Each structure stands twice: as C-alpha cells, then as structure tokens.
Amino acid sequence: MLGRRDSDEDLESSYLKAKNAALRLLSYRSRSEKEVQRRLAGRFTQDAVDRTLSDLRSQGLLDDAAFAKEWREQRERFRPRGPAVIRQELRKLGVDREVIREALSGFDSSANAYQAGSKYASKLSVDNAGDFRRKLGGFLHRRGFEGDVLGQTVERI
C-alpha cells in the first residue's frame, strides 16, 4: 500500500512540475499546443504532459485558433509577411492546416506588402530606379509576397 501512495505522489509531483513549466513558457508569449507539448516531452512523463495540456486547454490557456490569429495580427502589426511565410511559420509551430486557413482568411496581402515595403524603401537610395525596384522587389519576395501583389506594391511605392 505504501508503494502505491508514493507512486501517486510522484505522478502528482510530475504533473505539477509539468504544469508550472508550461505556465512559465506561456508567460513569455502564447504558444501552440504542439509547441508546449514538444517543450515538455522528455522532461516529464507522458501522463503529466497529457494532463497538463488538457488542463491548459480547459482553462483557455492553450487554443491553437486564438494563437494562430494572434500570430497573424502580430505579424501584420510589427513584421509584415506574406501569407505563405505566415502559413509556414504556423505549420512549423505545429498548428493544424485548417486552423491556419481560418486564421489567414481575409488576409490583406497588398496592405501588408505596402507596410513592409514602405519601411524598407525609406532606407534605399532612389538614384537608380532599376536598382530601387530590384532591391525592393527582392525584399518583398523574401518576406513571402509574390506575383501581382509584389509588382503592384513596387510600382505603388
């Protein structure tokens, strides 16, 4: 009987440590469920990780849809990127494709490209129009903007 009690206490202790570690991670920024799971795996028992994830979900602290939407908004506000780059970042963080699709619905590539390009263009020399267009176009392409949006933004700026 004593061994069983110790085992229960060990499980509870592992769960509490896992939950504290997860809460510490979430205190820096919101994270996807997979991201938290990856960070806890190996350090804690699978039961402790599963229980922690379940508790955080039920408390509303882990919500991939809200996380993906927040990630997109942060990108739009501070570091504009094209939808392909944001999609890739979210996939890398373990967010489901359907959740990403919903988070990117209504994404305004033109506005984001213009915001990113305007900031960068102010640093460029306008002595040579060809060089200006090439550098600005390359910058926007590296940020994940493509096709018509890229061309229209370079022309607009």
Backbone as JSON Lines, residues from 0, in Angstrom:
{"i":0,"aa":"M","n":[0.82,-1.2,0.0],"ca":[0.0,0.0,0.0],"c":[0.86,1.25,0.0]}
{"i":1,"aa":"L","n":[1.98,1.22,0.7],"ca":[2.85,2.38,0.77],"c":[3.43,2.72,-0.6]}
{"i":2,"aa":"G","n":[3.82,1.71,-1.37],"ca":[4.39,1.92,-2.7],"c":[3.41,2.62,-3.62]}
{"i":3,"aa":"R","n":[2.14,2.28,-3.52],"ca":[1.12,2.87,-4.36],"c":[0.95,4.36,-4.05]}
{"i":4,"aa":"R","n":[1.01,4.7,-2.78],"ca":[0.86,6.09,-2.36],"c":[2.03,6.93,-2.88]}
{"i":5,"aa":"D","n":[3.27,6.38,-2.76],"ca":[4.45,7.08,-3.27],"c":[4.32,7.3,-4.77]}
{"i":6,"aa":"S","n":[3.81,6.3,-5.45],"ca":[3.65,6.4,-6.9],"c":[2.64,7.5,-7.26]}
{"i":7,"aa":"D","n":[1.54,7.56,-6.53],"ca":[0.54,8.6,-6.77],"c":[1.12,9.99,-6.51]}
{"i":8,"aa":"E","n":[1.93,10.09,-5.45],"ca":[2.55,11.37,-5.13],"c":[3.57,11.76,-6.2]}
{"i":9,"aa":"D","n":[4.29,10.78,-6.74],"ca":[5.26,11.05,-7.81],"c":[4.54,11.54,-9.06]}
{"i":10,"aa":"L","n":[3.41,10.91,-9.38],"ca":[2.62,11.32,-10.55],"c":[2.11,12.75,-10.37]}
{"i":11,"aa":"E","n":[1.61,13.03,-9.19],"ca":[1.09,14.37,-8.9],"c":[2.22,15.4,-8.96]}
{"i":12,"aa":"S","n":[3.35,15.05,-8.42],"ca":[4.52,15.95,-8.42],"c":[4.98,16.21,-9.86]}
{"i":13,"aa":"S","n":[5.04,15.17,-10.67],"ca":[5.45,15.32,-12.07],"c":[4.46,16.2,-12.83]}
{"i":14,"aa":"Y","n":[3.17,15.99,-12.56],"ca":[2.14,16.82,-13.2],"c":[2.29,18.29,-12.81]}
{"i":15,"aa":"L","n":[2.49,18.55,-11.52],"ca":[2.62,19.94,-11.05],"c":[3.86,20.61,-11.64]}
{"i":16,"aa":"K","n":[4.94,19.87,-11.74],"ca":[6.16,20.42,-12.34],"c":[5.96,20.7,-13.82]}
{"i":17,"aa":"A","n":[5.27,19.79,-14.49],"ca":[5.0,19.97,-15.93],"c":[4.09,21.18,-16.14]}
{"i":18,"aa":"K","n":[3.08,21.31,-15.3],"ca":[2.16,22.44,-15.45],"c":[2.88,23.76,-15.17]}
{"i":19,"aa":"N","n":[3.73,23.8,-14.15],"ca":[4.49,25.01,-13.86],"c":[5.43,25.37,-15.01]}
{"i":20,"aa":"A","n":[6.06,24.37,-15.6],"ca":[6.95,24.61,-16.74],"c":[6.15,25.18,-17.92]}
{"i":21,"aa":"A","n":[4.96,24.6,-18.16],"ca":[4.11,25.08,-19.26],"c":[3.64,26.51,-19.0]}
{"i":22,"aa":"L","n":[3.25,26.8,-17.78],"ca":[2.81,28.16,-17.44],"c":[3.95,29.17,-17.59]}
{"i":23,"aa":"R","n":[5.15,28.74,-17.25],"ca":[6.32,29.6,-17.42],"c":[6.53,29.91,-18.91]}
{"i":24,"aa":"L","n":[6.41,28.87,-19.75],"ca":[6.53,29.07,-21.2],"c":[5.48,30.05,-21.71]}
{"i":25,"aa":"L","n":[4.27,29.88,-21.24],"ca":[3.16,30.72,-21.7],"c":[3.24,32.14,-21.15]}
{"i":26,"aa":"S","n":[4.05,32.35,-20.12],"ca":[4.16,33.7,-19.57],"c":[4.97,34.62,-20.49]}
{"i":27,"aa":"Y","n":[5.81,34.04,-21.34],"ca":[6.61,34.84,-22.26],"c":[5.8,35.26,-23.48]}
{"i":28,"aa":"R","n":[5.06,34.33,-24.05],"ca":[4.18,34.58,-25.19],"c":[3.23,33.4,-25.32]}
{"i":29,"aa":"S","n":[2.13,33.62,-26.05],"ca":[1.24,32.49,-26.26],"c":[1.92,31.49,-27.18]}
{"i":30,"aa":"R","n":[1.51,30.26,-27.09],"ca":[2.14,29.19,-27.87],"c":[1.09,28.21,-28.36]}
{"i":31,"aa":"S","n":[1.47,27.46,-29.38],"ca":[0.58,26.42,-29.89],"c":[0.65,25.21,-28.96]}
{"i":32,"aa":"E","n":[-0.34,24.37,-29.07],"ca":[-0.38,23.17,-28.23],"c":[0.82,22.27,-28.52]}
{"i":33,"aa":"K","n":[1.14,22.09,-29.79],"ca":[2.28,21.24,-30.17],"c":[3.6,21.8,-29.63]}
{"i":34,"aa":"E","n":[3.71,23.12,-29.65],"ca":[4.92,23.77,-29.16],"c":[5.12,23.46,-27.67]}
{"i":35,"aa":"V","n":[4.07,23.57,-26.88],"ca":[4.15,23.28,-25.45],"c":[4.44,21.8,-25.26]}
{"i":36,"aa":"Q","n":[3.75,20.96,-26.02],"ca":[3.96,19.51,-25.91],"c":[5.41,19.14,-26.2]}
{"i":37,"aa":"R","n":[5.98,19.71,-27.26],"ca":[7.38,19.42,-27.6],"c":[8.34,19.85,-26.48]}
{"i":38,"aa":"R","n":[8.05,20.99,-25.88],"ca":[8.94,21.51,-24.84],"c":[8.86,20.68,-23.56]}
{"i":39,"aa":"L","n":[7.71,20.07,-23.3],"ca":[7.54,19.27,-22.08],"c":[7.96,17.81,-22.26]}
{"i":40,"aa":"A","n":[7.83,17.31,-23.49],"ca":[8.14,15.9,-23.77],"c":[9.59,15.61,-23.42]}
{"i":41,"aa":"G","n":[9.8,14.47,-22.83],"ca":[11.15,14.07,-22.45],"c":[11.54,14.54,-21.06]}
{"i":42,"aa":"R","n":[10.99,15.66,-20.64],"ca":[11.3,16.18,-19.3],"c":[10.33,15.62,-18.27]}
{"i":43,"aa":"F","n":[9.12,15.29,-18.73],"ca":[8.07,14.84,-17.83],"c":[7.41,13.59,-18.42]}
{"i":44,"aa":"T","n":[6.7,12.85,-17.56],"ca":[6.02,11.65,-18.03],"c":[4.94,12.03,-19.03]}
{"i":45,"aa":"Q","n":[4.61,11.11,-19.9],"ca":[3.58,11.37,-20.91],"c":[2.24,11.68,-20.25]}
{"i":46,"aa":"D","n":[1.94,10.98,-19.15],"ca":[0.69,11.24,-18.42],"c":[0.65,12.67,-17.89]}
{"i":47,"aa":"A","n":[1.78,13.14,-17.34],"ca":[1.84,14.5,-16.81],"c":[1.67,15.53,-17.93]}
{"i":48,"aa":"V","n":[2.3,15.27,-19.08],"ca":[2.19,16.17,-20.22],"c":[0.75,16.21,-20.73]}
{"i":49,"aa":"D","n":[0.15,15.03,-20.89],"ca":[-1.24,14.97,-21.39],"c":[-2.2,15.69,-20.44]}
{"i":50,"aa":"R","n":[-2.03,15.45,-19.16],"ca":[-2.91,16.08,-18.16],"c":[-2.71,17.61,-18.16]}
{"i":51,"aa":"T","n":[-1.47,18.04,-18.28],"ca":[-1.16,19.47,-18.32],"c":[-1.82,20.12,-19.54]}
{"i":52,"aa":"L","n":[-1.65,19.5,-20.7],"ca":[-2.24,20.04,-21.93],"c":[-3.76,20.11,-21.82]}
{"i":53,"aa":"S","n":[-4.35,19.07,-21.28],"ca":[-5.8,19.03,-21.11],"c":[-6.28,20.15,-20.19]}
{"i":54,"aa":"D","n":[-5.58,20.32,-19.07],"ca":[-5.96,21.38,-18.12],"c":[-5.81,22.76,-18.75]}
{"i":55,"aa":"L","n":[-4.71,23.0,-19.46],"ca":[-4.48,24.3,-20.07],"c":[-5.52,24.6,-21.16]}
{"i":56,"aa":"R","n":[-5.91,23.56,-21.89],"ca":[-6.97,23.72,-22.9],"c":[-8.28,24.11,-22.23]}
{"i":57,"aa":"S","n":[-8.64,23.39,-21.16],"ca":[-9.92,23.65,-20.5],"c":[-9.93,25.02,-19.82]}
{"i":58,"aa":"Q","n":[-8.77,25.53,-19.45],"ca":[-8.68,26.86,-18.83],"c":[-8.57,27.97,-19.89]}
{"i":59,"aa":"G","n":[-8.51,27.58,-21.16],"ca":[-8.42,28.56,-22.23],"c":[-7.02,29.13,-22.43]}
{"i":60,"aa":"L","n":[-6.03,28.5,-21.83],"ca":[-4.65,28.98,-21.97],"c":[-3.95,28.4,-23.19]}
{"i":61,"aa":"L","n":[-4.48,27.32,-23.72],"ca":[-3.98,26.72,-24.96],"c":[-5.12,26.65,-25.94]}
{"i":62,"aa":"D","n":[-5.03,27.45,-26.99],"ca":[-6.07,27.5,-28.01],"c":[-5.38,27.82,-29.34]}
{"i":63,"aa":"D","n":[-5.2,26.8,-30.17],"ca":[-4.46,26.98,-31.42],"c":[-5.11,28.0,-32.34]}
{"i":64,"aa":"A","n":[-6.44,28.07,-32.37],"ca":[-7.12,29.04,-33.24],"c":[-6.8,30.47,-32.78]}
{"i":65,"aa":"A","n":[-6.89,30.7,-31.49],"ca":[-6.57,32.04,-30.95],"c":[-5.09,32.34,-31.14]}
{"i":66,"aa":"F","n":[-4.24,31.35,-30.94],"ca":[-2.8,31.53,-31.13],"c":[-2.48,31.92,-32.57]}
{"i":67,"aa":"A","n":[-3.06,31.2,-33.54],"ca":[-2.79,31.47,-34.95],"c":[-3.28,32.87,-35.34]}
{"i":68,"aa":"K","n":[-4.44,33.25,-34.84],"ca":[-4.97,34.58,-35.13],"c":[-4.06,35.66,-34.53]}
{"i":69,"aa":"E","n":[-3.62,35.45,-33.3],"ca":[-2.73,36.4,-32.64],"c":[-1.39,36.49,-33.39]}
{"i":70,"aa":"W","n":[-0.87,35.35,-33.84],"ca":[0.4,35.33,-34.58],"c":[0.27,36.18,-35.85]}
{"i":71,"aa":"R","n":[-0.83,35.96,-36.56],"ca":[-1.08,36.73,-37.78],"c":[-1.16,38.23,-37.48]}
{"i":72,"aa":"E","n":[-1.89,38.59,-36.44],"ca":[-2.04,40.01,-36.08],"c":[-0.71,40.63,-35.69]}
{"i":73,"aa":"Q","n":[0.11,39.89,-34.96],"ca":[1.43,40.39,-34.58],"c":[2.31,40.6,-35.82]}
{"i":74,"aa":"R","n":[2.21,39.67,-36.74],"ca":[2.96,39.8,-37.99],"c":[2.49,41.03,-38.77]}
{"i":75,"aa":"E","n":[1.2,41.21,-38.87],"ca":[0.66,42.35,-39.61],"c":[1.08,43.67,-38.96]}
{"i":76,"aa":"R","n":[1.1,43.7,-37.67],"ca":[1.38,44.94,-36.95],"c":[2.87,45.28,-36.93]}
{"i":77,"aa":"F","n":[3.72,44.28,-36.66],"ca":[5.13,44.58,-36.4],"c":[6.11,44.09,-37.45]}
{"i":78,"aa":"R","n":[5.86,42.97,-38.06],"ca":[6.79,42.41,-39.04],"c":[5.99,41.81,-40.19]}
{"i":79,"aa":"P","n":[5.46,42.65,-41.06],"ca":[4.6,42.15,-42.13],"c":[5.27,41.08,-42.99]}
{"i":80,"aa":"R","n":[4.53,40.04,-43.26],"ca":[4.98,38.93,-44.08],"c":[3.84,38.54,-45.01]}
{"i":81,"aa":"G","n":[4.19,37.82,-46.05],"ca":[3.18,37.3,-46.96],"c":[2.49,36.1,-46.34]}
{"i":82,"aa":"P","n":[1.35,35.74,-46.89],"ca":[0.59,34.61,-46.31],"c":[1.36,33.29,-46.36]}
{"i":83,"aa":"A","n":[2.19,33.09,-47.37],"ca":[2.94,31.83,-47.46],"c":[3.93,31.7,-46.31]}
{"i":84,"aa":"V","n":[4.57,32.79,-45.95],"ca":[5.55,32.76,-44.85],"c":[4.84,32.56,-43.51]}
{"i":85,"aa":"I","n":[3.73,33.25,-43.31],"ca":[2.98,33.08,-42.06],"c":[2.45,31.65,-41.96]}
{"i":86,"aa":"R","n":[1.97,31.11,-43.06],"ca":[1.48,29.73,-43.08],"c":[2.62,28.78,-42.69]}
{"i":87,"aa":"Q","n":[3.79,28.99,-43.26],"ca":[4.95,28.15,-42.97],"c":[5.37,28.27,-41.5]}
{"i":88,"aa":"E","n":[5.37,29.48,-40.96],"ca":[5.73,29.67,-39.56],"c":[4.77,28.93,-38.64]}
{"i":89,"aa":"L","n":[3.48,29.05,-38.92],"ca":[2.48,28.39,-38.08],"c":[2.56,26.87,-38.19]}
{"i":90,"aa":"R","n":[2.83,26.36,-39.39],"ca":[2.98,24.9,-39.56],"c":[4.17,24.41,-38.74]}
{"i":91,"aa":"K","n":[5.24,25.18,-38.76],"ca":[6.46,24.83,-38.01],"c":[6.17,24.81,-36.51]}
{"i":92,"aa":"L","n":[5.24,25.64,-36.08],"ca":[4.87,25.7,-34.66],"c":[3.82,24.65,-34.31]}
{"i":93,"aa":"G","n":[3.41,23.83,-35.28],"ca":[2.52,22.71,-35.01],"c":[1.04,23.01,-35.12]}
{"i":94,"aa":"V","n":[0.68,24.1,-35.77],"ca":[-0.74,24.44,-35.91],"c":[-1.32,23.69,-37.1]}
{"i":95,"aa":"D","n":[-2.5,23.17,-36.93],"ca":[-3.21,22.39,-37.95],"c":[-3.52,23.25,-39.18]}
{"i":96,"aa":"R","n":[-3.48,22.64,-40.36],"ca":[-3.71,23.35,-41.63],"c":[-5.05,24.07,-41.67]}
{"i":97,"aa":"E","n":[-6.08,23.43,-41.17],"ca":[-7.42,24.04,-41.19],"c":[-7.46,25.28,-40.29]}
{"i":98,"aa":"V","n":[-6.82,25.2,-39.16],"ca":[-6.76,26.34,-38.23],"c":[-6.0,27.5,-38.88]}
{"i":99,"aa":"I","n":[-4.92,27.17,-39.59],"ca":[-4.13,28.19,-40.29],"c":[-4.98,28.84,-41.38]}
{"i":100,"aa":"R","n":[-5.7,28.02,-42.13],"ca":[-6.55,28.55,-43.2],"c":[-7.57,29.55,-42.65]}
{"i":101,"aa":"E","n":[-8.17,29.2,-41.53],"ca":[-9.15,30.1,-40.9],"c":[-8.48,31.38,-40.41]}
{"i":102,"aa":"A","n":[-7.29,31.25,-39.84],"ca":[-6.58,32.42,-39.3],"c":[-6.16,33.38,-40.42]}
{"i":103,"aa":"L","n":[-5.9,32.84,-41.6],"ca":[-5.45,33.68,-42.72],"c":[-6.59,34.16,-43.61]}
{"i":104,"aa":"S","n":[-7.82,33.78,-43.29],"ca":[-8.94,34.23,-44.12],"c":[-9.07,35.75,-43.99]}
{"i":105,"aa":"G","n":[-9.26,36.4,-45.1],"ca":[-9.38,37.85,-45.11],"c":[-8.04,38.57,-45.0]}
{"i":106,"aa":"F","n":[-6.95,37.86,-45.18],"ca":[-5.61,38.45,-45.1],"c":[-5.42,39.42,-46.25]}
{"i":107,"aa":"D","n":[-4.99,40.63,-45.94],"ca":[-4.8,41.66,-46.97],"c":[-3.32,41.73,-47.35]}
{"i":108,"aa":"S","n":[-2.95,40.96,-48.38],"ca":[-1.56,40.91,-48.82],"c":[-1.06,42.27,-49.29]}
{"i":109,"aa":"S","n":[-1.91,43.01,-49.99],"ca":[-1.49,44.3,-50.53],"c":[-1.12,45.28,-49.41]}
{"i":110,"aa":"A","n":[-1.96,45.37,-48.41],"ca":[-1.69,46.29,-47.29],"c":[-0.43,45.88,-46.54]}
{"i":111,"aa":"N","n":[-0.25,44.58,-46.33],"ca":[0.94,44.09,-45.62],"c":[2.2,44.33,-46.45]}
{"i":112,"aa":"A","n":[2.11,44.09,-47.74],"ca":[3.27,44.32,-48.62],"c":[3.64,45.8,-48.63]}
{"i":113,"aa":"Y","n":[2.63,46.65,-48.69],"ca":[2.89,48.09,-48.71],"c":[3.54,48.55,-47.4]}
{"i":114,"aa":"Q","n":[3.03,48.05,-46.3],"ca":[3.59,48.41,-44.99],"c":[5.05,47.97,-44.9]}
{"i":115,"aa":"A","n":[5.32,46.73,-45.29],"ca":[6.7,46.22,-45.22],"c":[7.6,46.98,-46.2]}
{"i":116,"aa":"G","n":[7.1,47.19,-47.41],"ca":[7.9,47.83,-48.45],"c":[8.19,49.3,-48.17]}
{"i":117,"aa":"S","n":[7.23,50.01,-47.61],"ca":[7.41,51.43,-47.33],"c":[8.54,51.66,-46.34]}
{"i":118,"aa":"K","n":[8.55,50.85,-45.32],"ca":[9.58,50.98,-44.3],"c":[10.97,50.72,-44.9]}
{"i":119,"aa":"Y","n":[11.06,49.67,-45.7],"ca":[12.34,49.31,-46.32],"c":[12.75,50.33,-47.38]}
{"i":120,"aa":"A","n":[11.79,50.82,-48.15],"ca":[12.09,51.75,-49.23],"c":[12.7,53.04,-48.71]}
{"i":121,"aa":"S","n":[12.33,53.45,-47.51],"ca":[12.86,54.69,-46.95],"c":[14.37,54.6,-46.71]}
{"i":122,"aa":"K","n":[14.89,53.38,-46.65],"ca":[16.32,53.17,-46.43],"c":[17.1,53.06,-47.73]}
{"i":123,"aa":"L","n":[16.38,52.92,-48.84],"ca":[17.03,52.71,-50.13],"c":[17.35,54.03,-50.82]}
{"i":124,"aa":"S","n":[18.38,54.0,-51.62],"ca":[18.73,55.14,-52.45],"c":[17.83,55.13,-53.68]}
{"i":125,"aa":"V","n":[17.35,56.3,-54.07],"ca":[16.47,56.38,-55.24],"c":[17.22,56.91,-56.47]}
{"i":126,"aa":"D","n":[18.56,56.87,-56.42],"ca":[19.38,57.36,-57.54],"c":[19.09,56.59,-58.83]}
{"i":127,"aa":"N","n":[18.96,55.28,-58.7],"ca":[18.75,54.44,-59.87],"c":[17.42,53.7,-59.7]}
{"i":128,"aa":"A","n":[16.45,54.03,-60.52],"ca":[15.11,53.42,-60.4],"c":[15.15,51.91,-60.56]}
{"i":129,"aa":"G","n":[15.99,51.4,-61.45],"ca":[16.09,49.95,-61.66],"c":[16.6,49.24,-60.43]}
{"i":130,"aa":"D","n":[17.65,49.79,-59.81],"ca":[18.19,49.2,-58.58],"c":[17.16,49.26,-57.45]}
{"i":131,"aa":"F","n":[16.48,50.39,-57.36],"ca":[15.46,50.58,-56.32],"c":[14.39,49.5,-56.45]}
{"i":132,"aa":"R","n":[13.87,49.33,-57.67],"ca":[12.82,48.33,-57.91],"c":[13.31,46.91,-57.61]}
{"i":133,"aa":"R","n":[14.53,46.61,-58.06],"ca":[15.09,45.27,-57.88],"c":[15.27,44.97,-56.39]}
{"i":134,"aa":"K","n":[15.84,45.92,-55.65],"ca":[16.07,45.71,-54.21],"c":[14.76,45.61,-53.44]}
{"i":135,"aa":"L","n":[13.82,46.5,-53.75],"ca":[12.53,46.46,-53.07],"c":[11.78,45.18,-53.4]}
{"i":136,"aa":"G","n":[11.8,44.8,-54.68],"ca":[11.14,43.55,-55.1],"c":[11.75,42.34,-54.41]}
{"i":137,"aa":"G","n":[13.07,42.29,-54.32],"ca":[13.75,41.18,-53.65],"c":[13.4,41.12,-52.17]}
{"i":138,"aa":"F","n":[13.36,42.29,-51.55],"ca":[12.99,42.36,-50.14],"c":[11.58,41.8,-49.91]}
{"i":139,"aa":"L","n":[10.64,42.26,-50.72],"ca":[9.25,41.8,-50.57],"c":[9.13,40.3,-50.87]}
{"i":140,"aa":"H","n":[9.86,39.83,-51.84],"ca":[9.82,38.41,-52.17],"c":[10.35,37.57,-50.99]}
{"i":141,"aa":"R","n":[11.42,38.02,-50.37],"ca":[11.96,37.3,-49.21],"c":[10.98,37.31,-48.04]}
{"i":142,"aa":"R","n":[10.1,38.27,-48.0],"ca":[9.1,38.35,-46.93],"c":[7.84,37.54,-47.27]}
{"i":143,"aa":"G","n":[7.86,36.88,-48.41],"ca":[6.75,35.98,-48.76],"c":[5.67,36.58,-49.64]}
{"i":144,"aa":"F","n":[5.92,37.74,-50.21],"ca":[4.94,38.34,-51.12],"c":[5.3,37.92,-52.54]}
{"i":145,"aa":"E","n":[4.28,37.64,-53.33],"ca":[4.52,37.11,-54.67],"c":[3.6,37.74,-55.7]}
{"i":146,"aa":"G","n":[3.94,37.51,-56.94],"ca":[3.08,37.83,-58.08],"c":[2.62,39.25,-58.17]}
{"i":147,"aa":"D","n":[1.32,39.4,-58.44],"ca":[0.73,40.72,-58.66],"c":[0.92,41.66,-57.47]}
{"i":148,"aa":"V","n":[0.78,41.11,-56.27],"ca":[0.91,41.94,-55.07],"c":[2.3,42.56,-55.01]}
{"i":149,"aa":"L","n":[3.31,41.75,-55.29],"ca":[4.69,42.23,-55.26],"c":[4.87,43.34,-56.31]}
{"i":150,"aa":"G","n":[4.48,43.08,-57.55],"ca":[4.65,44.05,-58.63],"c":[3.89,45.34,-58.39]}
{"i":151,"aa":"Q","n":[2.65,45.21,-57.94],"ca":[1.83,46.4,-57.68],"c":[2.41,47.22,-56.53]}
{"i":152,"aa":"T","n":[2.93,46.56,-55.53],"ca":[3.49,47.29,-54.39],"c":[4.75,48.05,-54.78]}
{"i":153,"aa":"V","n":[5.61,47.4,-55.58],"ca":[6.83,48.08,-56.04],"c":[6.44,49.3,-56.86]}
{"i":154,"aa":"E","n":[5.46,49.17,-57.73],"ca":[5.02,50.3,-58.55],"c":[4.42,51.41,-57.68]}
{"i":155,"aa":"R","n":[3.62,51.02,-56.73],"ca":[2.94,51.97,-55.85],"c":[3.93,52.79,-55.02]}
{"i":156,"aa":"I","n":[4.97,52.12,-54.53],"ca":[5.96,52.8,-53.69],"c":[6.87,53.64,-54.56]}
